[in-house]
Amino acid sequence: MRLKGRITTVLSIACIVGGMYGAACLGWLDKTEDEMKVYEDNTLFGHRDTLYLWYTDEALTDYLNSVVVSYSEYQDDTRVIPVYTSGSEYLETINQASLQSEEVPDLYIVGNDSLEKAYLAGLASEVRIPDENGSMQDFFPEPAINAVTYHDKQIAYPFYFETSSFLYNKTYMEDWARAQLEAERDAALGEAAQEQAEREEPTEDGENEQGEADLDITDVIDEAAVAARVEEALPKTIDDIRDFADEYDAPEQMEAVFKWDVSDIFYNYFFVGNYIDVGGAAGDSDKSIDIYNEDAIRCMRVYQNLNQFFSIDTAEISYADILDDFIEGKILYTVVTTDALAKIEEAKENGDFQYEYGTSLIPDVNEELVSRSLSVTQCLVVNGYSERKDMANDFARYLSCYSVDNLYDRTGKLPALSGVGFTNPCADAFVSEYHKSIPNPKMIETSNYWVEMEIAFARIWDGNDANAELKALSEKIMTQISGEDYTEEYIDVPEEVEEEDILEEGDEEVQN
């Protein structure tokens, strides 16, 4: 405290004499311990080279300040100043600062979908991991590498990601599994008793002699067996969800077996993610566009049929409401993004969530059509206008490859780095989903693709023809890319008749 008091006094004098540190002095008392150390380093040790790291998510503030402190111990000739920047025109602000400010943003955090725009504006440069440290493939999964790749160059480091996963009420599933096992045990007891009765033989005086029952059945349901049954019952396909819903005896408070935000493309895209190509693996090639194809049409027809089964109104649904309903025990299954974990854990601490929950991979569309989720990767970009690119590259590598073990605990964000362990095991399903996800494309020409796809999903859900909607969407995107009118050749995909529809038609014929 005495040392800090002396420092404060010295700075106060500097403020009075020079006037240039006034704003910093006013904010001194509001700083955390980590921020204090960053401030002391950056103010008192002017001989250090300075890097400016820009970011837009305030949830990262404490974490970044902590990493900056640890980095200063690892690299004592460099200081890093995190700069929180709000506003919708983020890249434009970075561009202006790069051209007009003396404090050029040396590196910044941005979504992978903005990388082409950043690179073409000169705001992104190629990054590299020194040969002695391995390659980027040694650190990150393929979707993360694709997310930061532009025309065969890696122009950023993957930092953290967002994707969707399957969320379920574990308590309800365990209750169901326990009831199933109890019913099976009771049935086995009944069969054993029946077999025992049939083995009874009459004695000489005409009375029956009871033989010893050869029963190895316990009244206690093994919890390991319950867990195994839950794991076995988790849906592998959307058809599994429908079959389970048909047979499930839901608790009174439950309103839906499966409910998700059908109005948001992020929670829907898994239906077609494996069969639609926008930009190739890296999302950067206008020569690789395939929106209108037979598999995509079939997937969207499955999606449309779910409206008849689950009856979700796109005009009245929202992700926040879905999550609230899940916390209140009104929903068994849903699709969520990573933020759901923090909200559920907070509800548990507050006593508002009375259940256990679990996560798993999103079910496939059916046994033939597989699902694939959309992902967005937040990246660390080295500014092309920076005069300290090597230093910025070194810090970006340190931040993304060596300092993310507590990123989730500190911020609720899941690092893109492979092999990180988490205190919440439910985070693992998101990581698995990310590893097979399709990254958000980065082409400027397709920047409106998600809005248009979301509109198409909504129309198909409400009954419009899936074939026609995908054809129109593809023609619109291809026209934007080619710069001239584009017409897709019509693909004739016969409607698939479900077994239950065939049975109904057969019943009608019999009645006639």
C-alpha positions as CSV (number, residue, x, y, z in Angstrom):
1,M,0.0,0.0,0.0
2,R,2.9,2.4,0.8
3,L,4.4,1.8,-2.6
4,K,1.1,2.3,-4.3
5,G,0.6,5.5,-2.4
6,R,4.0,6.8,-3.5
7,I,3.1,5.9,-7.1
8,T,-0.2,7.7,-6.8
9,T,1.6,10.8,-5.4
10,V,4.1,10.8,-8.2
11,L,1.4,10.5,-10.8
12,S,-0.6,13.3,-9.2
13,I,2.4,15.6,-9.5
14,A,2.8,14.5,-13.2
15,C,-0.8,15.3,-13.8
16,I,-0.5,18.7,-12.3
17,V,2.7,19.6,-14.0
18,G,2.2,18.0,-17.4
19,G,-1.5,17.8,-17.7
20,M,-1.3,14.9,-20.1
21,Y,-2.1,12.2,-17.6
22,G,-5.3,13.7,-16.2
23,A,-7.8,11.3,-17.7
24,A,-5.7,8.3,-16.5
25,C,-5.5,9.7,-13.0
26,L,-9.2,10.2,-12.7
27,G,-9.8,6.5,-13.5
28,W,-7.1,5.1,-11.2
29,L,-9.3,4.3,-8.2
30,D,-11.8,2.4,-10.4
31,K,-9.2,-0.2,-11.6
32,T,-9.1,-3.8,-10.6
33,E,-5.8,-5.3,-9.3
34,D,-5.0,-6.7,-12.8
35,E,-5.8,-3.4,-14.5
36,M,-3.7,-1.6,-11.9
37,K,-0.7,-3.7,-12.8
38,V,-1.3,-3.1,-16.5
39,Y,-1.7,0.6,-15.8
40,E,1.5,0.7,-13.8
41,D,3.5,-1.2,-16.4
42,N,2.1,0.9,-19.3
43,T,2.6,4.3,-17.4
44,L,5.9,3.8,-15.6
45,F,7.9,1.7,-18.1
46,G,8.0,3.9,-21.1
47,H,10.9,2.0,-22.6
48,R,8.6,-1.0,-23.5
49,D,7.3,-1.4,-27.0
50,T,3.5,-0.9,-26.9
51,L,0.9,-3.0,-28.7
52,Y,-2.8,-2.0,-28.8
53,L,-5.3,-4.8,-28.8
54,W,-8.9,-3.8,-29.8
55,Y,-12.0,-5.8,-28.9
56,T,-15.7,-5.3,-28.8
57,D,-17.0,-7.7,-26.2
58,E,-16.9,-6.2,-22.7
59,A,-17.1,-9.7,-21.1
60,L,-13.4,-10.1,-22.2
61,T,-12.1,-7.1,-20.2
62,D,-11.0,-8.7,-17.0
63,Y,-9.6,-11.8,-18.8
64,L,-7.6,-9.8,-21.3
65,N,-6.2,-7.6,-18.6
66,S,-5.1,-10.7,-16.7
67,V,-3.4,-12.2,-19.8
68,V,-1.6,-9.0,-20.5
69,V,-0.1,-9.2,-17.0
70,S,1.1,-12.7,-17.5
71,Y,2.4,-11.9,-21.0
72,S,4.5,-9.0,-19.5
73,E,6.3,-11.5,-17.3
74,Y,6.9,-13.8,-20.3
75,Q,7.9,-11.0,-22.7
76,D,9.2,-8.1,-20.5
77,D,10.1,-5.8,-23.4
78,T,6.5,-5.6,-24.6
79,R,3.5,-4.0,-23.1
80,V,0.0,-4.7,-24.4
81,I,-2.9,-2.3,-23.9
82,P,-6.4,-3.7,-24.4
83,V,-8.8,-1.2,-25.9
84,Y,-12.5,-1.8,-25.6
85,T,-14.4,-0.4,-28.6
86,S,-18.1,-0.3,-29.0
87,G,-20.1,0.5,-32.1
88,S,-21.5,-1.3,-35.2
89,E,-18.9,0.0,-37.7
90,Y,-16.0,-1.8,-36.0
91,L,-13.8,-2.4,-39.0
92,E,-14.4,1.1,-40.3
93,T,-13.3,2.5,-36.9
94,I,-10.2,0.3,-37.0
95,N,-9.4,1.5,-40.5
96,Q,-9.7,5.2,-39.5
97,A,-7.5,4.6,-36.4
98,S,-5.0,2.8,-38.6
99,L,-4.7,5.7,-41.0
100,Q,-5.2,8.7,-38.7
101,S,-4.2,7.8,-35.1
102,E,-0.8,7.6,-33.6
103,E,-2.1,4.6,-31.5
104,V,-2.7,2.2,-34.4
105,P,-4.6,-1.0,-33.4
106,D,-1.8,-3.6,-33.8
107,L,-4.2,-6.5,-33.5
108,Y,-7.9,-6.9,-32.9
109,I,-10.6,-9.5,-32.3
110,V,-13.2,-10.0,-35.0
111,G,-15.6,-12.7,-36.4
112,N,-14.2,-14.9,-39.1
113,D,-17.0,-13.8,-41.5
114,S,-15.3,-10.3,-41.6
115,L,-11.9,-11.6,-42.6
116,E,-12.2,-11.1,-46.3
117,K,-13.3,-7.5,-45.8
118,A,-10.5,-6.9,-43.4
119,Y,-7.8,-8.4,-45.7
120,L,-8.9,-6.5,-48.8
121,A,-8.8,-3.3,-46.8
122,G,-5.2,-4.0,-45.7
123,L,-6.3,-4.6,-42.1
124,A,-5.2,-8.2,-41.9
125,S,-1.9,-9.8,-42.5
126,E,-0.7,-13.4,-42.8
127,V,0.2,-15.0,-39.4
128,R,2.6,-17.8,-38.6
129,I,3.6,-20.2,-35.9
130,P,7.4,-20.7,-35.7
131,D,8.5,-24.0,-37.1
132,E,9.9,-25.1,-33.8
133,N,6.4,-24.7,-32.2
134,G,4.6,-26.8,-34.8
135,S,1.9,-25.8,-37.3
136,M,-1.5,-24.4,-36.8
137,Q,-2.9,-27.9,-37.4
138,D,-1.2,-29.0,-34.2
139,F,-3.2,-26.5,-32.2
140,F,-6.6,-26.2,-33.8
141,P,-9.3,-28.4,-35.3
142,E,-10.0,-28.2,-39.0
143,P,-13.1,-25.9,-38.8
144,A,-11.0,-23.3,-36.8
145,I,-8.3,-23.4,-39.4
146,N,-10.8,-23.1,-42.3
147,A,-12.3,-20.1,-40.4
148,V,-9.1,-18.1,-40.5
149,T,-7.9,-19.2,-44.0
150,Y,-8.3,-16.9,-46.9
151,H,-7.1,-18.0,-50.4
152,D,-4.7,-20.5,-48.8
153,K,-3.3,-18.0,-46.3
154,Q,-3.9,-18.1,-42.6
155,I,-4.7,-14.4,-41.8
156,A,-5.7,-14.7,-38.2
157,Y,-5.5,-17.0,-35.1
158,P,-8.7,-18.8,-34.0
159,F,-9.6,-17.5,-30.5
160,Y,-13.0,-18.7,-29.4
161,F,-16.1,-20.0,-31.1
162,E,-19.9,-20.1,-31.1
163,T,-22.0,-23.1,-32.3
164,S,-25.1,-24.9,-31.4
165,S,-25.7,-28.2,-29.5
166,F,-28.5,-30.4,-28.2
167,L,-29.7,-29.7,-24.7
168,Y,-31.9,-32.1,-22.7
169,N,-33.5,-32.3,-19.2
170,K,-31.4,-35.0,-17.6
171,T,-33.7,-35.4,-14.6
172,Y,-36.7,-36.1,-16.9
173,M,-34.7,-38.6,-18.9
174,E,-33.4,-40.4,-15.7
175,D,-37.0,-40.6,-14.4
176,W,-38.1,-42.1,-17.7
177,A,-35.2,-44.6,-17.7
178,R,-35.8,-45.6,-14.1
179,A,-39.5,-46.2,-14.9
180,Q,-38.5,-48.3,-17.9
181,L,-36.1,-50.4,-15.8
182,E,-38.7,-50.8,-13.0
183,A,-41.3,-52.0,-15.5
184,E,-38.8,-54.4,-17.0
185,R,-37.9,-55.7,-13.5
186,D,-41.5,-56.1,-12.6
187,A,-42.2,-58.0,-15.8
188,A,-39.2,-60.2,-15.2
189,L,-40.4,-60.9,-11.7
190,G,-43.8,-61.8,-13.0
191,E,-42.4,-64.2,-15.6
192,A,-40.1,-65.8,-13.0
193,A,-43.1,-66.3,-10.6
194,Q,-45.1,-67.8,-13.4
195,E,-42.3,-70.2,-14.3
196,Q,-42.0,-71.1,-10.6
197,A,-45.7,-71.8,-10.3
198,E,-45.6,-74.1,-13.4
199,R,-42.7,-76.1,-11.7
200,E,-44.8,-76.8,-8.6
201,E,-45.6,-80.6,-8.2
202,P,-48.3,-82.2,-6.1
203,T,-47.3,-84.4,-3.1
204,E,-48.7,-87.8,-2.1
205,D,-51.3,-86.1,0.2
206,G,-52.5,-83.9,-2.7
207,E,-50.8,-80.7,-1.6
208,N,-48.5,-78.6,-3.8
209,E,-44.8,-78.5,-2.8
210,Q,-43.2,-75.0,-3.3
211,G,-39.8,-75.2,-4.9
212,E,-37.2,-72.6,-4.3
213,A,-37.4,-69.7,-6.7
214,D,-34.3,-69.3,-8.9
215,L,-34.6,-65.5,-9.0
216,D,-31.6,-63.1,-9.4
217,I,-33.7,-59.9,-9.6
218,T,-33.2,-57.0,-7.1
219,D,-35.7,-54.4,-6.0
220,V,-33.0,-51.7,-6.3
221,I,-32.5,-50.1,-9.7
222,D,-28.9,-49.6,-10.4
223,E,-28.0,-46.0,-11.2
224,A,-25.4,-47.0,-13.6
225,A,-28.1,-48.9,-15.5
226,V,-30.2,-45.7,-15.5
227,A,-27.3,-43.6,-16.9
228,A,-26.7,-46.3,-19.6
229,R,-30.4,-46.3,-20.5
230,V,-30.4,-42.5,-20.8
231,E,-27.3,-42.5,-23.0
232,E,-28.9,-45.2,-25.2
233,A,-32.2,-43.3,-25.5
234,L,-30.7,-39.9,-26.5
235,P,-31.9,-39.3,-30.0
236,K,-29.6,-40.0,-32.9
237,T,-32.0,-38.6,-35.5
238,I,-34.9,-36.3,-35.7
239,D,-37.1,-39.4,-36.3
240,D,-35.9,-40.7,-32.9
241,I,-37.3,-37.5,-31.3
242,R,-40.7,-38.0,-32.9
243,D,-40.8,-41.7,-31.9
244,F,-39.9,-40.9,-28.4
245,A,-42.5,-38.1,-28.2
246,D,-45.2,-40.6,-29.4
247,E,-44.5,-43.0,-26.5
248,Y,-43.3,-40.6,-23.7
249,D,-45.6,-40.1,-20.7
250,A,-44.6,-36.5,-20.1
251,P,-44.8,-34.9,-16.6
252,E,-47.7,-32.5,-16.1
253,Q,-45.6,-29.4,-16.2
254,M,-44.0,-30.2,-19.5
255,E,-45.4,-28.4,-22.5
256,A,-43.2,-29.8,-25.3
257,V,-40.9,-32.7,-25.9
258,F,-38.8,-30.8,-28.5
259,K,-38.9,-27.0,-29.0
260,W,-36.3,-24.7,-30.5
261,D,-36.1,-21.3,-32.1
262,V,-37.2,-22.0,-35.6
263,S,-37.0,-18.2,-36.4
264,D,-33.2,-18.1,-36.1
265,I,-30.9,-19.6,-38.7
266,F,-28.3,-20.4,-36.1
267,Y,-30.5,-23.0,-34.5
268,N,-31.9,-24.3,-37.8
269,Y,-28.9,-24.5,-40.1
270,F,-27.9,-28.0,-39.0
271,F,-30.7,-29.4,-41.1
272,V,-28.9,-28.4,-44.4
273,G,-25.4,-27.6,-43.2
274,N,-23.9,-30.7,-44.6
275,Y,-25.4,-30.3,-48.1
276,I,-25.2,-26.6,-48.8
277,D,-21.8,-25.2,-49.9
278,V,-21.2,-21.4,-49.8
279,G,-17.6,-20.7,-50.6
280,G,-16.0,-24.1,-50.1
281,A,-14.3,-25.3,-46.9
282,A,-12.8,-21.9,-46.1
283,G,-15.9,-20.0,-47.2
284,D,-13.8,-17.8,-49.6
285,S,-14.4,-19.2,-53.1
286,D,-17.1,-17.8,-55.3
287,K,-16.5,-20.8,-57.6
288,S,-17.8,-23.2,-54.9
289,I,-21.6,-22.4,-54.5
290,D,-24.1,-25.2,-54.2
291,I,-27.4,-24.3,-52.5
292,Y,-29.9,-26.0,-54.7
293,N,-29.5,-29.7,-54.7
294,E,-31.5,-32.9,-54.1
295,D,-30.2,-33.6,-50.5
296,A,-30.8,-30.0,-49.4
297,I,-34.4,-30.2,-50.7
298,R,-35.0,-33.5,-48.9
299,C,-33.6,-32.0,-45.7
300,M,-35.9,-29.0,-45.9
301,R,-38.9,-31.2,-46.4
302,V,-38.1,-33.1,-43.2
303,Y,-37.8,-29.7,-41.5
304,Q,-41.2,-28.6,-42.9
305,N,-42.9,-31.8,-41.7
306,L,-41.8,-31.1,-38.1
307,N,-44.2,-28.1,-38.1
308,Q,-47.1,-30.5,-38.3
309,F,-45.7,-32.5,-35.4
310,F,-44.5,-29.8,-33.1
311,S,-46.5,-26.8,-34.1
312,I,-44.1,-23.9,-33.4
313,D,-45.2,-20.4,-34.4
314,T,-42.2,-18.5,-35.9
315,A,-43.9,-15.2,-35.1
316,E,-44.1,-15.8,-31.4
317,I,-41.0,-17.8,-30.7
318,S,-37.7,-16.5,-29.4
319,Y,-34.5,-18.1,-28.1
320,A,-34.7,-16.3,-24.8
321,D,-38.2,-17.7,-24.2
322,I,-37.1,-21.2,-25.2
323,L,-34.3,-21.1,-22.7
324,D,-36.6,-19.7,-20.0
325,D,-39.1,-22.5,-20.7
326,F,-36.3,-25.1,-20.5
327,I,-35.2,-23.7,-17.1
328,E,-38.8,-23.9,-15.9
329,G,-39.0,-27.6,-16.9
330,K,-41.5,-27.1,-19.7
331,I,-39.2,-28.5,-22.4
332,L,-37.4,-31.8,-22.7
333,Y,-35.2,-31.2,-25.7
334,T,-34.0,-28.1,-27.4
335,V,-31.1,-26.6,-29.4
336,V,-28.9,-23.9,-27.8
337,T,-25.7,-22.0,-28.2
338,T,-22.9,-21.9,-25.6
339,D,-24.4,-19.0,-23.6
340,A,-27.1,-21.4,-22.4
341,L,-24.6,-23.1,-20.0
342,A,-23.9,-19.9,-18.0
343,K,-27.6,-19.0,-17.8
344,I,-28.6,-22.5,-16.6
345,E,-25.7,-22.5,-14.0
346,E,-26.8,-19.1,-12.8
347,A,-30.4,-20.4,-12.5
348,K,-29.2,-23.4,-10.5
349,E,-27.3,-21.2,-8.1
350,N,-30.4,-19.0,-7.6
351,G,-32.6,-22.0,-7.0
352,D,-34.6,-21.3,-10.2
353,F,-33.6,-24.5,-12.0
354,Q,-34.6,-27.6,-10.1
355,Y,-33.2,-30.2,-12.5
356,E,-30.1,-31.7,-13.9
357,Y,-29.3,-31.2,-17.6
358,G,-27.0,-32.6,-20.2
359,T,-25.8,-31.9,-23.7
360,S,-25.1,-34.0,-26.8
361,L,-24.4,-33.8,-30.5
362,I,-27.4,-32.5,-32.5
363,P,-29.3,-35.5,-34.0
364,D,-29.0,-36.2,-37.7
365,V,-31.9,-35.3,-39.9
366,N,-32.6,-39.0,-40.4
367,E,-30.7,-42.3,-41.0
368,E,-29.6,-41.1,-44.5
369,L,-29.2,-37.4,-44.0
370,V,-26.6,-36.2,-41.5
371,S,-26.7,-32.9,-39.6
372,R,-24.0,-30.3,-39.5
373,S,-24.1,-27.1,-37.4
374,L,-23.0,-23.6,-38.3
375,S,-20.1,-22.1,-36.4
376,V,-18.6,-18.6,-36.0
377,T,-15.0,-18.2,-34.8
378,Q,-13.8,-15.1,-33.2
379,C,-10.2,-14.4,-34.4
380,L,-7.1,-12.5,-33.4
381,V,-6.0,-10.5,-36.4
382,V,-2.7,-8.8,-36.9
383,N,-3.3,-5.4,-38.5
384,G,-1.6,-4.9,-41.8
385,Y,-0.9,-1.3,-40.9
386,S,0.9,-2.2,-37.7
387,E,4.6,-1.3,-37.5
388,R,5.0,-4.1,-35.0
389,K,3.6,-7.1,-36.8
390,D,6.1,-9.6,-35.4
391,M,5.4,-8.5,-31.8
392,A,1.6,-8.6,-32.5
393,N,1.9,-12.0,-34.0
394,D,3.8,-13.3,-31.0
395,F,1.2,-11.9,-28.6
396,A,-1.7,-13.3,-30.7
397,R,-0.1,-16.7,-30.7
398,Y,0.4,-16.5,-26.9
399,L,-3.3,-15.4,-26.3
400,S,-4.8,-18.0,-28.6
401,C,-2.5,-21.0,-28.1
402,Y,-1.1,-20.8,-24.5
403,S,-3.5,-18.7,-22.4
404,V,-7.0,-20.1,-22.9
405,D,-7.2,-22.7,-20.1
406,N,-9.4,-20.5,-18.0
407,L,-11.1,-18.6,-20.8
408,Y,-14.3,-20.4,-20.3
409,D,-14.4,-20.0,-16.5
410,R,-13.6,-16.3,-16.8
411,T,-15.8,-15.4,-19.7
412,G,-18.1,-18.2,-20.6
413,K,-16.5,-18.4,-24.0
414,L,-15.2,-21.7,-25.4
415,P,-11.7,-21.6,-26.9
416,A,-11.0,-22.8,-30.4
417,L,-7.8,-24.5,-29.2
418,S,-7.9,-28.3,-29.2
419,G,-7.5,-30.3,-26.0
420,V,-8.8,-27.8,-23.5
421,G,-10.6,-29.3,-20.4
422,F,-13.6,-27.6,-18.8
423,T,-15.0,-27.6,-15.3
424,N,-18.5,-28.0,-16.8
425,P,-18.6,-31.3,-18.7
426,C,-21.6,-30.1,-20.7
427,A,-19.2,-27.9,-22.7
428,D,-17.7,-31.0,-24.3
429,A,-20.7,-31.5,-26.6
430,F,-20.2,-28.0,-28.0
431,V,-16.6,-28.7,-28.7
432,S,-17.5,-31.9,-30.5
433,E,-20.1,-30.1,-32.5
434,Y,-17.6,-27.4,-33.4
435,H,-15.1,-29.9,-34.6
436,K,-17.6,-31.1,-37.3
437,S,-19.2,-27.7,-37.9
438,I,-19.3,-25.6,-41.1
439,P,-17.7,-22.2,-40.6
440,N,-19.6,-19.0,-41.5
441,P,-18.4,-18.0,-45.0
442,K,-16.3,-14.8,-45.3
443,M,-17.1,-13.7,-48.8
444,I,-18.4,-10.1,-49.1
445,E,-20.7,-11.0,-52.0
446,T,-22.6,-13.5,-49.8
447,S,-22.9,-11.2,-46.7
448,N,-26.7,-11.2,-47.0
449,Y,-26.9,-15.0,-47.4
450,W,-27.9,-15.7,-43.8
451,V,-30.7,-13.2,-43.9
452,E,-32.0,-14.7,-47.2
453,M,-31.6,-18.2,-45.9
454,E,-33.5,-17.4,-42.7
455,I,-36.3,-16.0,-44.8
456,A,-36.4,-19.2,-46.8
457,F,-36.5,-21.3,-43.7
458,A,-39.4,-19.3,-42.3
459,R,-41.4,-19.7,-45.6
460,I,-40.7,-23.4,-45.8
461,W,-41.7,-23.9,-42.1
462,D,-45.0,-22.1,-42.8
463,G,-45.8,-24.3,-45.8
464,N,-44.1,-22.9,-48.9
465,D,-42.5,-25.4,-51.3
466,A,-39.0,-26.3,-50.2
467,N,-37.9,-27.0,-53.8
468,A,-39.0,-23.6,-55.0
469,E,-37.6,-21.7,-52.1
470,L,-34.1,-23.2,-52.4
471,K,-34.1,-22.7,-56.1
472,A,-35.0,-19.0,-55.7
473,L,-32.4,-18.5,-53.0
474,S,-29.7,-20.1,-55.1
475,E,-30.6,-17.9,-58.1
476,K,-30.4,-14.8,-56.0
477,I,-27.0,-15.6,-54.5
478,M,-25.6,-16.7,-57.8
479,T,-26.9,-13.5,-59.5
480,Q,-25.1,-11.4,-56.8
481,I,-21.8,-13.3,-57.3
482,S,-21.8,-13.5,-61.1
483,G,-23.2,-10.0,-61.7
484,E,-25.8,-11.2,-64.2
485,D,-29.2,-13.0,-64.1
486,Y,-28.8,-16.6,-63.1
487,T,-31.4,-19.4,-63.5
488,E,-31.1,-22.9,-61.9
489,E,-32.2,-25.9,-63.8
490,Y,-35.2,-27.4,-62.0
491,I,-34.5,-30.5,-59.9
492,D,-37.4,-33.0,-59.8
493,V,-37.3,-34.5,-56.3
494,P,-40.4,-36.7,-55.7
495,E,-42.2,-36.2,-52.4
496,E,-41.4,-39.0,-49.9
497,V,-44.6,-40.6,-48.5
498,E,-44.2,-41.6,-44.8
499,E,-45.3,-45.0,-43.6
500,E,-48.1,-43.6,-41.5
501,D,-49.6,-41.8,-44.5
502,I,-49.5,-45.0,-46.5
503,L,-51.4,-46.8,-43.6
504,E,-54.0,-44.0,-43.5
505,E,-54.6,-44.3,-47.3
506,G,-54.9,-48.1,-47.0
507,D,-57.5,-47.7,-44.2
508,E,-59.5,-45.4,-46.4
509,E,-59.5,-47.9,-49.3
510,V,-60.7,-50.7,-46.9
511,Q,-63.5,-48.4,-45.7
512,N,-64.6,-47.6,-49.2
